[in-house]
């Protein structure tokens, strides 16, 4: 899951604003992913867009870095040290996050990053998506989202996706009826035994 996220994030390096501050077709795609229009800061929107493209379920679709920090605290996945794949937060002078992106690699006291709304001359509020290196100091926090989120569950039969309606609770559960029916079986709900075993019969 982390590998997919970083691959998608890296493929966006080089995207740049066009036609004004926080504007441009690709930038506006990121912003639209979190319900924001042209002209808004978009570092968190870039992160959310990547998560959606990677089909990571449960990531907060927000363009607000403060909301990301709050979400991470609520889920117990906010850390002061980095791991590959984390979403980093840069803290401002007031201790609240002002910028975000992905940790592509960890190298001693530095992290290699993939981030949007940045540039080589600006830590944040820049004009593109870039791969950078940042000092992993006291002003950095890391969201270890992979500890609490799961990829979307997809069931594909002979190239055709079967809608199994997965649900996320203590475990990922999937309704097997659509898959059984696609295979030519009928699920007999009356035959569900005390061990949770279901009985299938060939469709006549």
N, C-alpha and C positions, 0 to 999 in steps of 0.2 A: 504494500500500500504506500509506504514512504517512497519507494523507488518510483512508483507511478507519479506521485505528486511532484517530486523533484524533477522528473523528466519533463512534465508539462510546464512547470515553472521555468525551467532552463530554456525551453523552446521559445519563450516569450522575450528573452533578452534581446534588446535592440528595438523593441516597440517604443515609440516616442510620441510625445504630444504634437499635435498639428493644429494650427489655426488659433492658438491662444493658450493661456494657462489652464491646465487640467482639461484640455479638449483634444479632440481627434477621434476618429472612428473606433480604433481599438481601445483607447482609454475609456470611451463612452460605453463600450461593451462591458468592461470591468465594472463601471459605475452602475450600469443597468442591472447587473447581477445582484446588487444589494438595494435596488430601488432608488438610486440617486441619479440626478441629471448632470449634464455637462457643467464643468466649473468647480466641482467639489474635489477635495483631496481624495486620492484613490489608492493609497498603499494598502489599506485593509480590504478595499474592493478587489484589488488584484489577488490577494490571498484567497478571498472567498471565491472568486472566479476559478482559480486553479483547483480549489477543493471540489467545486461543482463538476469541473471537467473530469476530475479523477474519480467521481462518483463516491466521494466520502460522505457518508450520511451523518448528520448531527452537528456539523460545523456551523457556528452562528453566522448567518448571512447578513453581516453588518459592515458598514464602512467606518465604524466608530472604534478606535483603538481602546478607549476606556471600557467599552462594552466587552471587548475581547478579554481584557484583564479580569473584569468581573466574572465572566463566564468561566475562565480558567480557575479562579479561586473557588467558585461554586463546585467545580468538578474535581478539585484537588490535584490539578495537573500544572500548576505554576511553579517553576523552579528557578534557582539562581545559577545553575550550571547548565551547559548546553549539551545536547545530543543531536546527531544528524537527523534531519527531518523536522525538528522543532520549529514552531513559529516564534520568532524573537520579537520582543518589545523593547524599544529604546525609551527610557524614562527621561522626562524633562526635569527642569529645575524644581518643580513642585512635586516630583515623585510619581506623576501619572504618565502613562505612555503617550508618546507623540508620533511614533513611527513603528512600522512592522514589516515583516518579510519572512523568508524561510532560511533556516540554517542548512546549507548544502554540505558542509564538512566542519569538523572541529580540529584545530591545530594549536595545541598548547594554549596560549593565552588569547588566541584569535579564532574567530569563526568566519568561514567563507559563506557568503549570503547570496540569495536571489531575492530581489526586492523591487517594488514598483514605486513610482512617484519619487524617484531619487536620481542622483547623478554623481559624477566624480567630484564635482565642485560643491555639492550640497548633500549633507547627510539625509535630509528629508526635504520635501517640497521641491524635488527636482523634476526633470521633464521626461523621464523614461524608465524602462525596466533595465536593471543592470546587475551584473555579478560583481560583488565587492568583498572586501575583507574588513572586519570590524574587530576592535579590541573588546574582549569579553570582560568588561569591567563592572563596577558597581551599578552603573546606570542601565544594565541589561537584565531582562527577565525572559524566560523561555517557557512556552506552552507546549507540553508533551501530549499533544492531542491524540497520538496513536495509542496511548494507554487507555483511552476512554471511548474512542470512536471505532466503528467498524466500516469496512467497505460495503457498498450496496450488494445484496445477494441477488444473483441472476442465475436462472436455470435455462439452459439452451438445449433444445432437442433437435438434432438434424438441422442446425443452423437457424432454427426458429425459437425465439424467446418465449418461454412459458411464464405467464403471470402467476406467481405462487404467493404473492402478497406477504412478504416477510415482515415480521414484527420484532422489534428490539426490546427485550426485557432483561432478565438475568442471563438469558441466552437468546440466540437468534432462532426464531421458529418460523416454519414455512408450511403453508397449507399444501398438502400433497395431492389434493383432489385434482387440480388442473393438470398436473404432470401425469397422474394415473390415467386420467381420461384421454390425454394426448397419446398415451401408449395403448389405448384400446381397452382399458379396464373401467369397471364401475366400482366406486367406493360404496360399500354397504355400511352406513353409519350405525345400523342396528347390531353389527358384528364387532364393535369396538369392545375389547375385553378389559379386565381390570389392570392388565399390564400395559395398556395403551396400544396393543397390537390391532392393526386394522385388517380387514378381509377384503381382498380384491377378487372380482370375478370378470371373466371375459364378457365384453359387450356382445349381446346376441343380435 
